Amino acid sequence: MGDAVRETTEGAVRRLTLCRPEAYNTITPQLRDELGAALDRAQADRAVRVILLDAEGPAFCAGYGLDWSTAAQAADDAQERRWDLAADQHVIGPFAATWAKLHDSTKPTLAAVQGWCIAGGTNIVFNAHLIVAAESARFGYPPSRVWGVPEAPWTWVARMGLQQARRYMLTGDEITAERALELGLVLEVVPDDELAERAMALAQRIALVPTNQLEMITMALNAVADHLYDPPASRRLGTLFDGMARHTQEGADFVRRSQEVGFREAVRERDRPFGDYGERPRG
């Protein structure tokens, strides 16, 4: 049993739960490693037919933990070494490869999302085959305003089409659950207090189908996505540009500002002109 991801089994459904609610399930190396190992175990277990990913607390995942990630870049910058593209890919690549397991899975993967699922959270959940969202769910990639590029841009295009992907990736704007449903980003939207039950009911319904049938159908559909969008190439380019975005002058300024005023205030300053996410007017 991990500290970041909890594994349970209900019938033929393996449930993987992000379980650091006090930290809004932000991404850490530990979460990456635990989720990757849990996905591997689910793939290897022939008794498992469906994988359900959900989360505890008010947020599914609020992105990468900016406390450790901005501090790590600040420490590197302090050594006055030039940015090493190859070394950077060894850092970010394993994260993207872990999230990709949700798409590459031969078993159907379903995500149940509530609250914030933003920035790095979308890197994870957009790889799932199906997404059920609570009414409170909010999606978006605010780091596209400064200091980031999605690790798998193909998932945005596959879910909402090229034009809408451009619209939301170019602005980093917040996407409500209702708008996500209109865009085709999620399968359905349900009341928050029904999310766990509805997502599990769908997972259990899928699990009524024999394992071999589910895997053949999933592999056939994955092949279509792989042909249309070339996920490996998209991940390579996405992680490359993500690294570049973190080391532009604006990216370095963002890290420096995070060290001066704290990463939360730096994020607020970034998002304030747009009036969304944490800067949305209350009430």
Buried (B, 14 or more C-beta within 10 A) or exposed (E): EBEBBBBEEEBBBBBBBBBBEEBBBBBBEBBBBBBBBBBEEBBEEEEBBBBBBBBBBBBBBBBBBBBBBBBEBBEBBEEEEEBEEEEBBEBBBBBBBBBBBBBBBBBBBBBBBBBBBBBBBBBBBBBBBBBBBBBBBBBBBBBBBBBBBBBBBBBBBBBBEEEBBEEBBEBBBBBBBEBBBBBEBBBEBBEBEEBBEBBBEBBBEBBEBEBEEBBEBBBEEBEEBBEEBEBBEBBBBBBBBBBBBBBEEEBBEBBBBBBEEBBEEBBBBBBEEBEBBEBEEEE
